[in-house]
Amino acid sequence: MAIATFSNSPTTAVPVSTVAQQPEFDLSRLQRRADSLRRLARSVDPILATSYRRRACELELELWIHIVRSGLPPQDSPLAA
């Protein structure tokens, strides 16, 4: 009976290019999902509504982080009013 340990377990090589690349994000999709959750929050139980609004805030924060990291000018941002 052989027991696999970290030292003798098989490893798979992951190409560096795959690890280094970040996936493309659809920023408008994040905003639409946050808006949808806020609309749904108006019609559900208050406890669930709180969770929906919290998740909408998380999505908007993620959107903002992507905008800042990408260097997108404020006027081109999906958050521009």
C-alpha distances in whole Angstrom, upper triangle without the diagonal:
4,7,10,13,16,17,14,14,17,20,23,27,29,33,35,38,36,35,39,40,41,42,45,47,49,51,54,51,50,54,54,51,52,56,54,52,56,58,55,55,59,58,55,55,55,52,50,53,52,49,50,53,50,48,51,52,48,49,52,51,48,51,53,50,50,53,54,51,52,56,57,61,62,64,62,59,58,59,63,65
4,6,9,13,13,10,11,13,17,20,23,26,29,32,34,33,32,35,37,38,39,42,44,47,49,51,49,48,51,52,49,50,54,52,51,54,56,54,54,57,57,54,54,54,51,49,52,51,47,49,51,48,46,49,49,46,46,49,48,45,48,50,47,47,50,51,48,49,52,54,58,59,61,59,56,56,57,60,63
4,6,10,11,9,9,12,15,19,22,24,28,30,33,31,30,33,35,36,37,40,41,44,46,49,46,45,48,49,46,47,51,50,48,51,53,51,51,55,54,51,51,51,47,46,49,48,44,45,48,45,43,46,46,43,43,46,45,42,45,47,44,44,48,48,45,46,50,52,55,56,59,56,54,53,54,57,60
4,7,8,6,5,9,12,15,18,21,24,26,29,27,26,29,31,32,33,37,38,41,43,46,43,42,46,46,44,45,48,47,45,48,51,49,49,52,52,49,49,49,46,44,47,46,42,43,45,43,40,43,44,40,40,44,42,39,42,44,41,40,44,44,41,43,46,48,52,53,55,53,50,50,51,54,57
4,5,6,6,9,11,15,18,20,24,25,28,26,25,28,30,31,32,36,37,40,42,45,42,41,45,46,43,44,47,47,45,48,50,48,48,52,52,49,49,49,45,44,46,45,41,43,44,41,39,42,42,38,39,42,40,38,41,42,39,39,43,42,39,41,44,46,50,51,54,51,49,48,49,53,55
4,6,5,8,9,13,15,17,21,21,25,23,21,24,27,28,29,33,34,38,39,42,40,39,42,43,41,42,45,45,43,46,48,47,47,50,51,48,48,48,44,43,45,43,40,41,42,39,37,40,40,36,37,40,38,35,38,39,36,36,39,39,36,38,41,43,47,48,51,48,46,46,46,50,53
4,6,9,10,13,15,18,21,22,25,25,23,25,28,30,31,35,37,40,42,45,43,41,45,46,44,45,48,48,46,49,52,50,50,54,54,52,51,51,48,46,48,47,43,44,46,43,41,43,43,39,40,43,40,38,40,42,38,38,42,41,38,40,43,45,49,50,53,50,48,48,49,52,55
4,6,9,13,15,18,21,23,26,25,24,27,29,31,32,36,38,41,43,46,44,43,46,47,45,46,50,49,47,50,53,51,51,55,55,52,52,52,49,47,49,48,45,46,47,44,42,45,45,41,41,44,42,39,42,44,40,40,43,43,40,41,45,47,50,52,54,52,50,49,50,54,57
4,6,10,13,16,19,21,24,22,21,25,27,28,29,33,35,38,40,43,40,39,43,44,42,43,46,46,44,47,50,48,48,52,52,49,49,49,46,44,46,45,42,43,44,42,39,42,42,38,38,41,40,37,39,41,38,37,41,41,38,39,42,44,48,49,52,49,47,47,48,51,54
4,7,10,13,16,19,21,20,19,23,25,26,27,31,33,36,38,41,39,38,42,43,41,42,46,45,44,47,49,47,48,52,52,49,50,50,47,45,47,46,42,43,44,42,39,41,42,38,38,41,39,36,38,40,37,36,40,40,37,38,41,43,47,48,50,48,46,45,47,50,53
4,7,9,13,15,18,16,16,19,21,23,24,28,30,33,35,38,36,35,39,40,38,39,43,42,41,44,47,45,46,49,50,48,48,48,45,43,45,44,40,40,42,39,37,39,39,35,35,38,36,33,35,37,34,33,36,36,33,34,37,39,43,45,47,44,42,42,43,47,50
4,6,10,12,15,13,13,17,18,20,21,25,27,30,33,36,34,33,37,38,36,38,41,40,40,43,45,44,44,48,48,46,47,47,45,42,44,43,39,39,41,38,35,37,38,34,33,36,35,31,33,35,32,31,34,35,31,32,35,37,41,42,45,42,40,40,41,44,47
4,6,9,12,11,11,14,16,18,20,23,26,29,32,35,33,32,36,37,36,37,41,40,40,43,45,44,45,48,49,47,48,48,45,43,44,43,40,40,41,39,36,37,37,34,33,35,34,30,32,34,31,29,32,33,29,29,33,35,38,40,42,39,38,38,40,43,46
4,6,9,7,7,11,12,15,16,19,22,25,28,31,29,29,33,34,32,34,37,37,37,39,42,41,42,45,46,44,45,45,43,40,41,40,37,37,38,36,33,34,34,31,29,32,30,27,28,30,27,25,29,29,26,26,29,31,35,37,39,36,34,34,36,39,42
4,5,6,7,9,10,14,15,18,21,25,27,30,29,29,32,34,33,34,37,37,37,40,42,42,43,46,47,46,47,47,45,42,43,42,38,38,39,37,34,35,35,31,30,32,31,27,28,30,27,25,28,28,24,24,28,29,33,35,37,34,33,33,35,38,41
4,5,5,6,9,12,14,17,20,24,26,29,28,28,31,33,32,33,37,37,37,39,42,41,42,46,47,45,47,46,44,42,42,41,38,37,38,36,33,34,33,30,29,30,29,25,26,28,25,22,25,25,22,22,25,27,30,33,35,32,31,32,34,36,39
4,6,5,6,10,12,14,18,21,23,27,26,26,29,31,30,32,35,35,35,38,40,40,41,44,45,44,46,46,43,41,41,40,37,36,37,35,32,32,32,29,27,29,28,24,25,26,23,21,23,24,20,19,23,24,28,30,32,29,28,29,31,33,37
4,6,6,8,10,13,16,19,22,25,24,24,27,28,27,29,32,32,32,35,37,37,38,41,42,41,43,43,40,38,38,37,34,33,34,32,29,30,30,27,25,27,26,22,23,25,22,20,22,23,20,19,23,24,28,30,32,29,28,28,30,33,36
4,6,8,10,13,16,20,22,25,24,23,27,28,27,28,32,32,32,34,37,36,37,40,42,40,41,41,39,36,37,36,33,32,33,30,27,28,28,25,24,26,24,20,22,23,20,18,21,22,18,19,22,24,28,29,32,29,27,28,29,32,35
4,7,10,13,15,19,20,24,24,23,26,28,27,28,31,32,32,34,37,37,37,41,42,41,42,42,40,37,38,36,33,33,33,31,28,28,28,25,23,25,23,20,21,22,19,17,19,19,16,16,19,21,25,27,29,26,25,26,28,30,34
4,6,9,12,16,17,21,20,20,23,25,24,26,29,29,30,32,34,34,35,38,40,39,41,40,38,36,36,35,32,31,31,29,26,26,26,23,21,23,22,18,18,20,17,15,17,18,14,14,17,19,23,25,27,24,22,23,25,27,31
4,6,9,13,14,17,17,16,20,22,21,22,25,26,26,28,31,31,32,35,36,36,37,37,35,32,32,31,28,27,27,25,23,23,23,19,18,19,18,14,15,16,14,11,14,15,12,12,15,17,20,22,24,21,20,20,22,24,28
4,6,10,12,15,14,14,17,19,18,20,23,23,24,26,28,28,29,33,34,33,35,35,33,30,30,30,27,25,26,24,21,21,22,19,16,18,18,14,14,16,14,11,14,16,14,13,17,17,21,22,24,21,19,19,21,24,27
4,7,9,12,12,12,15,17,17,18,21,22,22,25,26,27,28,31,33,32,35,34,33,30,30,29,27,25,25,24,21,20,21,18,16,17,17,13,12,15,14,10,12,15,13,11,15,14,18,20,21,17,16,16,18,21,24
4,6,9,8,9,11,13,13,15,17,18,19,21,23,24,25,28,29,29,31,31,30,27,26,26,23,21,21,21,17,17,17,15,12,13,14,10,9,12,12,8,10,13,12,11,14,13,17,18,19,16,14,13,15,18,21
4,6,5,7,9,10,11,13,15,16,17,19,20,21,23,26,27,27,30,30,29,26,25,25,23,20,21,20,17,16,17,16,12,13,14,11,9,12,13,10,11,15,14,13,15,14,17,17,17,14,12,10,13,16,18
4,5,5,7,9,10,11,13,14,16,17,19,20,21,24,26,26,29,28,28,25,23,23,21,19,18,18,16,13,14,13,10,10,11,9,6,9,10,8,8,12,12,11,13,11,14,14,15,12,9,7,10,12,15
4,5,5,6,9,10,10,12,14,15,16,18,20,22,24,25,27,27,27,24,22,23,21,18,18,19,16,13,15,15,11,10,13,12,9,11,14,11,11,15,16,14,16,14,15,15,15,12,10,7,9,12,14
4,5,5,6,9,10,10,12,14,15,16,18,21,22,22,25,25,25,22,21,21,19,16,17,17,14,12,14,14,10,11,13,12,9,13,15,13,13,17,18,16,19,17,19,18,18,16,13,10,12,15,17
4,6,5,6,9,10,11,12,14,15,17,19,21,21,23,23,23,20,18,18,17,14,14,14,11,9,11,10,6,7,10,8,6,10,12,11,12,15,16,15,18,16,18,17,18,16,13,10,11,14,16
4,5,5,6,9,10,11,12,14,15,17,20,20,23,22,22,20,18,18,17,14,13,14,12,8,10,11,7,7,10,10,7,10,13,12,12,15,17,16,18,16,17,15,16,14,11,8,8,12,13
4,5,5,6,9,10,11,12,14,16,18,19,22,22,22,19,17,18,17,13,13,15,13,10,12,13,10,10,13,13,11,14,16,15,15,19,20,19,21,19,20,19,19,17,14,10,11,14,15
4,5,5,6,9,10,10,12,15,16,16,19,19,19,16,15,16,14,10,11,12,9,7,11,11,8,9,13,12,11,14,16,16,17,20,21,20,23,21,22,21,21,19,16,13,14,17,17
4,5,5,6,9,10,11,13,15,16,18,17,17,15,13,13,12,9,8,10,7,4,7,8,6,7,10,11,10,12,15,15,16,18,20,20,22,20,22,19,20,19,16,12,12,15,16
4,5,5,6,9,10,11,14,15,18,17,18,16,13,14,14,10,9,12,10,7,10,12,10,9,13,14,12,15,17,18,18,20,22,22,24,21,22,20,20,19,16,13,12,15,14
4,5,5,6,9,10,12,13,16,16,17,14,12,14,13,9,10,13,11,8,12,13,11,12,16,16,15,17,20,20,20,23,25,25,26,24,25,23,23,22,19,16,15,18,18
4,5,5,6,9,10,11,13,13,14,11,9,10,9,5,7,9,8,6,10,11,10,11,14,15,15,17,19,20,21,23,25,25,27,25,27,24,25,24,21,17,17,20,19
4,5,5,7,10,11,13,12,13,11,8,10,10,7,6,9,9,7,9,12,11,11,14,16,16,17,20,21,21,23,25,26,27,25,26,24,24,23,20,17,16,18,18
4,5,6,8,10,13,13,15,12,10,12,13,9,9,13,12,10,13,15,14,15,18,19,18,20,23,23,24,26,28,28,30,28,28,26,26,25,22,19,18,20,19
4,5,6,7,10,11,12,10,8,11,11,8,9,12,12,11,14,16,15,16,19,20,20,22,24,25,26,28,30,30,32,30,31,28,29,28,25,21,20,23,22
4,6,6,8,8,9,7,4,7,8,6,7,10,11,10,12,15,15,16,18,20,20,22,24,25,26,28,30,30,32,30,31,28,29,29,25,22,21,23,22
4,6,9,9,11,10,7,10,12,10,10,13,14,13,15,18,18,18,21,23,22,24,27,28,28,30,32,33,34,32,33,30,30,30,27,24,22,24,23
4,7,9,11,10,8,12,13,11,12,15,16,15,18,20,20,21,24,25,25,27,29,30,31,33,35,35,37,35,36,33,33,32,29,26,25,27,26
4,6,8,6,6,10,10,9,11,14,15,15,17,19,19,21,23,24,25,27,29,30,31,33,35,36,37,36,37,34,35,34,31,27,26,29,28
4,6,5,6,9,10,10,12,14,15,16,18,20,21,22,24,26,27,28,30,32,33,34,36,37,39,38,39,36,37,36,33,30,28,31,30
4,5,5,6,9,10,10,12,14,15,16,18,20,21,22,24,25,27,29,30,31,33,35,36,37,36,37,34,35,35,32,29,27,30,29
4,5,5,7,9,10,11,13,15,16,17,19,20,22,23,25,26,27,29,31,32,33,35,37,36,37,35,36,36,32,29,27,31,30
4,5,5,6,9,10,11,12,14,15,17,18,20,21,23,24,26,27,29,30,32,33,35,34,35,33,34,33,30,27,26,29,28
4,5,5,6,8,10,10,12,14,15,16,18,20,21,22,24,26,27,29,30,32,33,32,33,30,31,31,27,24,23,26,25
4,5,5,6,9,10,11,12,14,15,17,18,20,21,23,25,26,27,29,30,32,31,32,29,31,31,27,24,22,25,25
4,5,5,6,9,10,11,12,14,15,16,18,20,21,23,24,26,27,29,31,30,31,29,31,30,26,24,22,25,25
4,5,5,6,9,10,11,12,14,15,16,18,20,21,23,24,26,27,29,28,29,27,28,27,24,21,20,23,23
4,5,5,6,9,10,11,12,14,15,16,18,20,21,23,24,26,27,26,27,24,26,25,22,19,17,20,20
4,5,5,6,9,10,11,12,14,15,17,19,20,21,23,24,26,25,27,24,26,26,22,20,18,21,22
4,5,5,6,9,10,10,12,14,15,17,18,20,21,23,25,24,26,24,25,24,21,18,17,21,21
4,5,5,6,9,10,10,12,14,15,17,18,20,21,23,22,23,21,22,21,18,15,14,17,18
4,5,5,6,9,10,10,12,14,15,16,18,20,21,20,22,19,21,21,17,15,13,16,17
4,5,5,6,9,10,11,12,14,15,16,18,20,20,22,20,22,21,17,16,14,18,19
4,5,5,6,9,10,11,12,14,15,16,19,18,20,18,20,19,15,13,12,16,18
4,5,5,6,9,10,10,12,14,15,17,16,17,15,17,16,12,10,9,13,14
4,5,5,6,9,10,11,12,14,16,15,17,15,18,17,13,13,11,14,16
4,5,5,6,9,10,11,12,14,14,17,16,18,17,13,12,12,16,18
4,5,5,6,9,10,11,13,12,14,13,15,13,10,9,9,12,15
4,5,5,6,9,10,11,10,12,11,13,13,9,9,8,11,14
4,5,5,6,8,10,11,13,13,16,15,12,12,12,14,18
4,6,5,6,9,9,12,12,15,13,10,11,11,14,18
4,6,5,6,6,8,9,11,10,7,9,9,11,15
4,6,5,7,9,9,13,12,10,12,11,13,17
4,6,8,11,12,15,14,12,14,14,16,20
4,5,9,11,14,11,10,13,14,15,19
4,6,9,12,10,10,13,14,14,18
4,6,8,7,6,10,11,11,15
4,6,5,6,10,11,10,13
4,5,5,9,8,7,10
4,6,8,9,6,9
4,7,8,7,10
4,5,5,9
4,6,8
4,6
4
